[in-house]
């Protein structure tokens, strides 16, 4: 649970909903008794039950890029080279896919869930295109599935995208590091070749050939921060913003191997919010920050999902895949006993790369600013639609679902 004060009121980010509350419900950093009672009355403190069992599966730990900040690097590249050493090389094969299916089936049944969500991960998952397609095909025999993928986009051709879409893929996250010059200085092939134009050309072609939705992740450093505005406009001119989700991720200095990272200051927050505002105006979707638990690591030992390396080793989170000392079991034997601090949830591993207090202050400021921005954008869109069609109801416009005079307004998530 997070409680953050903004200009419009107090934002509550809980396991069940993100809601906006009157400021009188907040005192000294905590909810008042009245505020707590209101939350209980609306039933937003309870986590939403999982709707599907979630699997992250690595199809290949290898990568065709040599990004210097990658958390899967084990040390920096030697001077003059573009191929930093990485976690051990593993490739998902047919027998291991069978083991993953056998591991998943009883856990899916135990939860009482009847759907699967599969995230294809790497390294670069498309270095094993057969493994991606075959995994989705075999898992779909257990239950209907929806799949997504985290890819650098270099190998995401229309032909590959169509095959994966037929197997259940519905979206792909693609990472950019800034405008061409900056992107090509950090997201290069392991022989040093830039990838900016190749990635965006692939994205445009995939949008033409398929119904896949793209999630653009803008990895941002101190150097790239002032260039965000121009990049957003460039992207909107090359791909269809209406079919893209937009997100900005400050690059972290894992293991001290990359610099310069963002200072995560109040000024940085303002620059990021301006970029988000530009993206919204150009038609990109920006997701609501929320407090719900991750389906992969939110419950220990496979309660709602699992993270599986290509060799069948289980980890708690995508951030620890392949890292010695973070194994929590295997698909052969299931979860085993392990030290409590080995179960890492989303973001916990990355926090070690910066000061925890600084990270929390930055995240809180950016979160509340983004919530206010999204609320204002939604209200303007609803007002414009209501003007165009006066009979349209607020609910049809996607405005807050439940609200009362001086009470809570359920706004997203």
N, C-alpha and C positions, 0 to 999 in steps of 0.2 A: 504494500500500500504506500502511495505517495500523496501528500497533501501540499499543493503549491499555490501560493497567492498570486493572482494576476490582476490586470486592470478591470476585468469584468466580474471578478469574484474569486472564489477559491475553487481550484480544480482538484478533484479527487480522482486519482488513478488507482483503481482497485482491481481485484481479480475478476470481477464480473462486468464492470463498465467504467467508462470515463465520464464523470459528471461535473457540471458547474454548479456551485453552491453560493448562496449569499455570503458576504464577508463576515456577517455576524456569527456564522457557524465556526469561525476560526479564531483562535486566541493563543498567542504565545507558541505558534508552530504546531498546535494540536487542534483537533476538532473539539468543539464544545459538546456538552451533553446533549444539547438540542440538535446539533449537527449529527452526532452519532445516532440519535433516535431517528432522524430523517432518513439516514442511510439504511437503517434496519427496516424502516417502514416501506421503502421502495425496493428492498431486497437486492441491492447492488453490491453488497459486501461478499456474497457467496460467489465462488468461482463458477464460471460457466462449465458445465460438463463437457468433456472432450466429445467432439462429433466424429472423430476418426482416429485411427491409430497411425502414428507418424514415424516414418523411417528416414534417416539420412544414411545413404549408402555411397561409399567411395568406389568409383569404378576404376580409377587409376590415380595413384599418388604422384605420378610424374606430371610435369607441366612443360608446355612448350614455350613458356615465358620465363624471364629471369628477374622479375620484379624484386628490387633490393629490400623492400620492407616486408615481404611475405612472412607470415608467422610460421610457415612450414619450412623456411630456410633454417639450417642448423648453424651456419656461419656466413659471413660476407664472402662475396666472390673475390677471387684474387685480382690484384690490380690489372686493368686492361682487359678483363674478361667479363662476360655477361651471364654466367651460369653458376650462381651461388649453390653450394651443396644443400641438399634437401633431405627430408625425412626418407626412410628406406623405401625403395621402389616396390610397389605391389600392384598387381593387375587382377581385376575381378574376372574369374573364369566360370565355365558352366557348372562344375561340381560345387563351387562355392555358392553360386546362385541357388542351387538346390538346397544347400545347408541354410541359407538365409530364409528361404521359403519355409523350411521345416522349423526354424527358430521362430518365425513370425506367427505361424498359424495358431499355436496354442495360446500365445499372448494376445492375439487379436480376439480369439474366442473368449478368453478369460475376462476381457474388458466388456464384453457384450456389445462391442462396436461392430458395424457392418460395412465400414468403408476404410480405405487406406489413403494416406498421403505420403508420397515418396519424393524426397529431395535427392537428386543426383549431384554428387559432389566430387571434388578432387583435392589436390592437383587440378588437372583439367579433365573433366569427365569425358569430353569428346575425343580424347586420345584412345578411348576404348568405346567406340560408337556401338559395336556389337554388344558389349556388355550392358550399355545403357538400355538398348532396345529389348534385349533378351530378359533383363531383370524386370522391366515393366510388364512384359508379356507374361512371364511366369507368375509374378505377384498378382496380376489381374485375375488369375484363376482362383485366388483365395477370396477376393472381394473386389467390388468396383473401386477403381483408384483414380486419383488425380495426382499428377506429378509436376514438379518444377525442377529447375536446374540452375546451378551457379556455374557460369562459364565466362572465360575471357572473350568469347565471341569470335576468335580468329578462325575456328573450324566450324562455326555454325552456318553452314550453307543452306540454301532452300531445300535441297534434296534431303539432307540430314534432318532438318527441322520437320519436314513433312512426315518422314518415317517415325520420328519420335512423337509427333502429334497423333499419328494413328495408334501408337502404343499407349497414349494417355497423357503425354506432356501438354501442359496448358500455359506455362509461362517460363521465362528464363531471365535470370539476373545477369546483367552485363555491366562490367566495371570500366569506368573511364577515369583518367587521372588529371583531366584538365584539357585545355585546347591542344591542338596537334603537337606543337613544339614541346610542351611540358609532358604530355602523355607519352610521347615517343622517347622521352629521356628517362622514363621509369618503367613503362610497360612495353618492353622490347622483347624480341625473341632471344633465345639463348645464344644466338649468333650476333645479337646487337641490332637487329632490324626493327624499326618502328611499326606500330600496329594500328594507329588511330584511324586512318582512312579505310583499312581493311575491315575493322570492326564495324564502323558505321555503314559502310557499303553492305556488309552482311546483314546488319539490322534492317536496313531499308528493304533489301531483297526478301528477307524472311517475312516482313510485314506484308509484302505483296503476295507471297506464295502461301501463307498460312494464316490461321486465326490466333496464333500465339500472342500473348501479352508480354511485353518486355518491361523489366524493372531495371532502370538505369541507376547504378550506384556510382556516385561521384566521389572517389577517394580524394581527399583534399589535404594539402600540406600548407605550411605558411606561405610558400611561394605561389601556390595555386589559388589561394583565398581571394586576392583582388581580381582574379580573372574569371570568376564564376559567372558574373552577369553576361559577359560576351559568350561564354561557352553555352549557357542555356539558350540564348538566341540562335546560336549556330546549330544546336541539336534540333531545335524546333523547325529549322529550315531543311533538315536532311531526313528526318523520320517523322512519323505521325504521332504528335503528342497525345492525342486522344486514346492511343493504345499503349501508353507508357506510364508506369509509375516512376516517380522521381524521388531520390533519396541522396543525402549528402553524408559522408562518413569521414570524420577526421582520421588521418593516418596516424597510427600509434608507432612508437619506436620500440618494437619488440626486440628484446635482447640487446638494445643499444646499437643496432646495426644500421639505423637510418636516421638522417637528419636533413633538412629541418622539419620538425613537426609543428603543428599549430600550438600557440601558447595557451589556447582555450580561455581567452579573456572575454570581458564584456563586449569589447569592440569586435572580436571575432564572432560573437553571437549575432550582433547586428548585421554583419556582412552575410552570414549564413541565412538569416531571416529575409534579407532583401533578395537573395537568390531564390529562396522558396517562393516568395511573392511573385517574382518574375515567372517562375515555372507555372504557377497557378494561372496567371494571366494568359500565358501562351497555350494553356489547355492540358498540361500534364496533370496527372493525379498525384497528390501527396497524401500519404497515409496518416491517420490519427495516431499519435503516441498513445500507448496503453499500458496497463499494468498486469495483463493476463499472463499466466505462466506459459513458458515454452512447451510445446507438445513433445519435444525431443528430450529435454533435460529437466523439465519441471517436476517430474516425479522420479525418484530413484529406482534403479533396477527395472527399467522397462515398463513402468506403470502405464504410461500413455504413449511411449515411443522409444526408439533406440537409435544409436549412432554406431554404424558398422564400417570398419575399414575393409579394404579389398581382400585382406587375408583372413577376415572373419573375426578380428579382434574387436571387442566392444569398448567404446569410450563414452563418457557422459555428454560430451559436447563437441561440436565441430572444431572448436579452437584447440583441442588437445589431441586430435587425431594424429597418430604416428609418433607422439612424443613419449619417450621412455619414462616410465613411472606413473603414467596416467591411465593405464589399462584397467578396466573394471570387469573383464570377463571375456568370453568368446561365444560364438554361435554354437560351438560344439558342446560346451559345458554350462552355458548360461552365465549369469552374474555370480561373482564370487565375493568373498569377504575382502575388504580393502580399507585403508585408512579413510576416515571421514573426509579429510581435506582433498582426497583424490577425486571426489565427485564435484566437478566444476560446472557451474551453470553459465548461461550466456553472459558475456561481459566480464566475468570474474577474472579470467586469465589475463585479459587485456589490461585490467586496472593495474596490474603489477608493473606495467610499462610507464605509469605516470603516478602522480600523487592521488590517492583515493579521494581526499577531501576536495582537491581541485577538480577532479573528474566529476564528482557529484554536483558541485556548484555549477559547473559548466553545463552538465546534462540537464539540471533543473531549470536553468535560465533558458536554454534552448527549447526545452519541452514546453514550458509555459508560454514562451513567445510563439511557438508553432501552434499551440492550441488556440491562442487568441487570433492568430492569423487565419487559421482554418475556419474558426467560428465566424469571423468577419466575412470571409470569402463565401461561406455557405449562406449567410444571411443576405448578402448582396445578390447572389445567384437566385435565391428564393424570391427576393423582392422583384427582380427582373422578370422572372417567370410568372409571378403573380400579376404583374402589370400586363404582360402579354396575354395571359389567360386568367382573368379574375376569378373564374370559378374553381381554379385548381386549389386544392386544400394544402395546408402546411405539411401534412404528413406525406403527400405525394411529392412535395418538393424536397424531401429528405431532411427537413428541419427536425430539431429535437423531438424525440418521440413522446416523452412524458414530462410534463412540467405543471407547476401550479403557482399561484400568486406567492411570491417571496420564498418559493421552495426550490426544489432541485430541478435542473434541466439536464436530461440525459442527452449527451451530445455526440457520442461516437463510441467506437470500439465495441 
